[in-house]
Amino acid sequence: MTEYRHEYKYRIDARQKAVLQLRAQGVLERDAHAGADGEYLIRSLYFDSPDDACFYENEDGVDPREKYRIRFYNCDASRISLECKAKTRGMTKKTACPLTLEQCRQFMEGEIPEPDRAVSLKQAAMFGQMVQKCLRPVVIVQYTRMPFVCDAGNVRVTFDDAIASSNDIAQFLQPEIPLRSVLGTGESILEVKWDELLPPYIKEQLALASLQWTSFSKYYLCRKYNCYGGVRV
């Protein structure tokens, strides 16, 4: 993704999720990257500055703002990427570059590795920005995602469940890690993303006007709440 996109998030309960997933199936296609059950697992390692600038910018709704994360899917560490997600005037843009396993491990240890200039200038630029911001790893975020897509408007609708976190950065690449839940029982996050226009029939089918919109990111929620309840770590 290289252009800015609209991105709306909603907190939904189990009943709403069941209804909305059925409605989504009626007007959207399953994402080809999902497994046989229509889902995949996402695990990310988020970064912040020593003064927690990313956390407080999210809390205060600062615009523009950006955050960095390392991400891989379905516990498959053969494909790891570094991503920068920027938000400007309420719209988002994601920039990504590949990482080697060794580079990932260096990031986990709090070091910014030397970029592999044979890969891309983008990697060098992203590494440089992380050095300037003094970013270091602060939290692991994991969840399952059920994605739907539509070519019209380049729409992407996702249902994110079992959102959980860990502060044990050393375990990031392990297949199984201890996690703590950050949402209430049965709660999920619905995300709706599109380019210039969200087709009205999708908006109506998902009844977006009646849902509880939220501005907080998964990163923010996972930093804010830990196993002691409502304490940022």
C-alpha positions in Angstrom: 0.0 0.0 0.0 1.5 3.4 -1.0 -1.5 5.8 -0.9 -3.5 7.2 2.0 -6.7 5.3 2.7 -9.7 5.8 4.9 -9.8 3.5 8.0 -12.6 3.3 10.5 -12.6 1.0 13.5 -15.5 -0.2 15.7 -15.8 -2.1 18.9 -18.4 -4.8 18.6 -19.8 -7.5 20.8 -20.3 -11.2 20.0 -23.9 -10.8 18.8 -23.0 -7.9 16.5 -20.0 -9.8 15.1 -22.1 -12.9 14.2 -24.7 -10.7 12.4 -22.1 -8.6 10.6 -20.0 -11.5 9.4 -23.1 -13.0 7.8 -23.9 -9.6 6.2 -20.3 -9.2 5.0 -20.4 -12.6 3.3 -23.4 -11.4 1.3 -21.6 -8.5 -0.4 -17.9 -9.1 -0.1 -15.4 -11.8 -1.1 -13.2 -13.8 1.2 -9.5 -12.7 1.2 -7.5 -15.2 -0.7 -4.7 -15.1 1.9 -7.0 -16.5 4.7 -6.9 -20.1 5.7 -9.7 -22.7 5.3 -11.5 -21.2 8.3 -11.4 -17.8 6.7 -8.8 -16.4 9.2 -5.1 -15.9 9.8 -3.0 -15.1 12.8 -1.2 -11.8 13.0 1.7 -11.1 15.5 3.4 -7.7 15.6 6.2 -6.2 17.7 5.6 -2.4 18.2 8.2 0.3 18.9 8.1 3.5 20.8 10.5 6.2 22.0 11.9 6.4 25.5 9.3 9.1 26.4 6.5 7.0 24.8 5.7 9.5 22.2 3.7 7.1 20.0 1.5 6.1 23.0 0.7 9.7 24.0 0.2 10.9 20.4 -2.4 8.1 20.0 -4.1 9.0 23.3 -4.2 12.7 22.5 -5.3 12.2 18.8 -2.2 13.9 17.4 -2.4 14.4 13.6 -0.1 13.6 11.8 1.5 10.7 13.7 3.1 7.4 12.8 4.2 4.1 14.5 6.6 1.3 13.6 6.1 -2.4 13.9 7.6 -5.7 12.8 4.9 -8.2 11.6 4.6 -11.8 10.5 1.7 -14.1 9.9 0.6 -17.6 11.1 3.7 -17.9 13.2 5.7 -18.3 10.0 9.0 -16.4 10.5 10.2 -17.1 7.0 8.5 -13.8 5.9 9.0 -10.9 8.2 8.3 -7.2 7.4 9.0 -3.9 9.0 6.1 -1.5 8.7 5.5 2.2 9.3 1.8 3.1 9.6 1.2 6.9 9.2 -2.0 8.8 9.9 -2.7 12.2 8.4 -6.0 14.1 8.4 -7.8 10.9 9.5 -6.3 8.8 6.7 -3.7 6.1 6.9 -0.7 4.9 4.8 1.4 1.8 5.3 5.0 1.6 4.1 6.7 -1.8 4.4 10.1 -3.5 3.7 11.3 -7.1 4.2 13.5 -8.1 7.2 15.9 -11.0 7.6 15.6 -13.2 10.6 18.9 -11.8 11.9 17.7 -8.2 11.5 14.5 -9.0 13.3 16.5 -10.5 16.2 18.6 -7.3 16.4 15.5 -5.2 16.6 14.2 -7.4 19.4 17.4 -6.8 21.3 16.9 -3.0 21.0 19.4 -2.5 18.3 18.8 -0.9 14.9 20.7 -3.1 12.4 22.6 -1.9 9.4 20.2 -1.8 6.4 20.8 -4.2 3.5 21.1 -1.6 0.7 20.8 -4.5 -1.8 17.2 -4.9 -0.7 15.9 -1.4 -1.1 16.5 2.3 -0.3 13.2 2.1 1.5 14.7 -0.1 4.1 17.6 2.3 4.7 15.2 5.2 5.0 13.0 3.4 7.5 15.9 2.2 9.6 17.2 5.8 9.6 13.9 7.2 10.9 13.9 4.6 13.7 17.4 5.7 14.7 16.4 9.4 14.7 13.4 8.7 16.9 15.4 6.4 19.3 12.8 3.7 18.9 13.0 0.5 20.9 10.6 -2.6 21.1 7.9 -2.2 23.8 5.1 -4.7 23.3 3.9 -7.7 21.3 0.4 -7.6 19.9 -1.3 -10.8 18.6 -4.8 -11.4 17.2 -6.8 -13.5 14.7 -8.3 -11.8 11.6 -11.2 -12.7 9.4 -10.8 -10.5 6.2 -13.2 -9.7 3.4 -12.5 -7.6 0.3 -14.2 -5.8 -2.5 -12.6 -4.4 -5.7 -15.0 -1.5 -5.8 -13.3 1.2 -3.8 -10.5 -1.2 -2.9 -12.5 -2.0 0.3 -11.2 -4.3 3.0 -13.4 -5.3 6.0 -11.8 -7.3 8.8 -13.0 -8.8 12.1 -10.2 -9.0 14.6 -10.6 -11.3 17.6 -8.6 -12.6 20.6 -6.5 -9.4 20.7 -3.8 -10.0 23.3 -0.4 -8.8 24.2 2.9 -9.6 25.9 5.9 -7.6 27.2 8.2 -10.6 26.9 9.9 -9.3 23.7 12.4 -12.2 23.7 9.5 -14.6 22.9 8.3 -12.7 19.8 9.5 -15.4 17.3 8.4 -18.4 19.3 5.4 -20.4 18.0 3.5 -20.2 21.3 3.9 -17.4 23.8 2.0 -16.4 27.0 -0.5 -13.6 26.3 -3.0 -11.4 28.1 -6.3 -10.4 26.6 -7.0 -6.6 26.3 -10.7 -6.7 25.4 -13.8 -7.8 27.3 -15.2 -11.2 26.8 -16.8 -11.6 23.4 -15.5 -8.2 22.2 -13.9 -7.7 18.7 -12.7 -4.9 16.5 -14.3 -4.3 13.1 -12.1 -2.4 10.7 -13.3 -0.9 7.4 -10.7 0.5 4.9 -11.2 2.0 1.5 -9.7 4.4 -1.0 -11.8 7.3 -2.4 -15.3 5.9 -1.9 -17.0 3.4 0.3 -19.8 1.9 -1.8 -23.1 2.9 -0.1 -24.5 -0.7 -0.3 -21.5 -1.9 1.9 -22.0 0.9 4.4 -25.7 0.1 4.6 -25.2 -3.7 4.8 -22.8 -3.3 7.7 -25.0 -0.7 9.4 -21.9 1.3 10.2 -23.9 4.3 11.4 -25.2 2.4 14.4 -21.8 1.0 15.6 -19.5 2.2 18.3 -16.6 4.0 16.6 -13.2 3.9 18.3 -10.1 6.0 17.6 -7.7 3.9 19.7 -5.3 1.4 18.0 -4.5 -2.1 19.1 -1.1 -0.9 20.1 -2.6 1.7 22.4 -4.9 -0.8 24.0 -2.1 -3.3 24.6 0.2 -0.7 26.1 -2.5 0.7 28.3 -3.7 -2.5 29.9 -1.7 -5.3 31.4 -2.4 -8.2 33.6 -2.8 -5.9 36.7 -5.7 -4.1 35.1 -5.5 -0.7 33.5 -1.8 0.0 34.1 0.5 1.0 31.3 3.9 -0.9 31.2 
